Amino acid sequence: MQSQDRADESAKNAPARAVGEVGAEVSEDELIREWKAQHTAFGLVLVAYAFLMGLAPLVARSSIEMDQMFCALLQAGGSWPTWVAGASALCLVAILMIARKWRHETAEGA
């Protein structure tokens, strides 16, 4: 039976594993890449929040016409036909980009 100190040391030195994968080791490069991606995503959210907070005083001083314009934009963006059209366009663009990449890769391999 191991002492508590040895059990703690072996747990600290154990390689990281993905959920559900037994024996799958994660390299330091992968951990650093994930860490960078998480920090980049947080930074983007922080920048977006700062932009919205900077925009708030300008919107608060706006005229009635500007308020009506913002309401119309929000109403158009919140309707389900707008979301369906946007999602369809994004799916089409994604399919075209995948097909283009696949075609480019097969052309290089031939």
N, C-alpha and C positions, 0 to 999 in steps of 0.2 A: 504494500500500500504506500502511495506517495504522500509526502507531507504537503501541506497547503501551499508552501512556498514553491515547491517544484511544480505543482499543478498550475499555479498562477504563471510561472515562467514558461511552461509548455504552451499555455493558452496564448500568451503574448507572442511567442515565436511561431505559432501555427500560421500557415498560409491562409489567406482569405479565400473563401469559397462562395460561389454563387448559390442562391437558394435552390435546393433540390438536387444539386450536383455534388455527388460524393467524390472526393479525390481531385476535383478540378481546382487547379491553382491559378491565382490571378497575379500577374507580374506587376512590378512597381510602375512600369510604364502605363499599364492599363489603369491602375489606380490614380496616377497623376493625371492622365487624360480625362478620367471621369471627374476628378476634383476640379480641373480647369473648366470643363463643360458646365459643371454646377455653378461655379463662380461667375462664369460668363453669363449664364442665364439669370442669375441673381442680379448681376450688374445691369443687364438689359431691363429687367423689371424695375430696378431702382431708377434708371434713367427715364423710363416711361412715367413712373410715379412723379419724379421731379418735374417732367414736362407738364403733366396734368396740373400739378400744384402751382406751377408758374403761369399756366393758362387760366386758372381759376379767378384771379383778381381781374384779368382782362374781360372775362365773360361776365363777372359781377357788375362791371361798369358799362356793359353793352346797352345798346338801344333796344327798343321793342322789336324792330325789324330783325336785328341780329338774333334775338331770342327766338323769334318765329322761324328763322332759318335753321337754327340748331335743333329746334323741335321737329321740323320737317325732315332733317337729316337723320335724326334718331328714329323717327317713325318709319322712314323708308328702310333704314338698316335693320330695324327690328321685325320687319314683316317676313313671314316664312317664304314667300316667293323669291325675295331677294337672297335669302340664305340658300335656297335650292339652286338658283342660278349661279351664285358664287361658288358653291361646292361643286357643281357640275363643271364649271370652267376650270377650277383647280384640279379636279380629277383628270380632265382632258389634257391639261398642261403636264401633269405628272406622267400620264401615259405616253405622251409625245416625247418627254425628256428621257424616259426609260427606253423607249424604242430607239431614240437617237443614240443613246449611249450603247445599247446592245448592237446596233448597226455599226457603230464606230469600232467596237471591240471585235466584231466578227470580220470587219474589213482589215483590221490590223493583223488578225490571226491567219488570214488567207494568203 
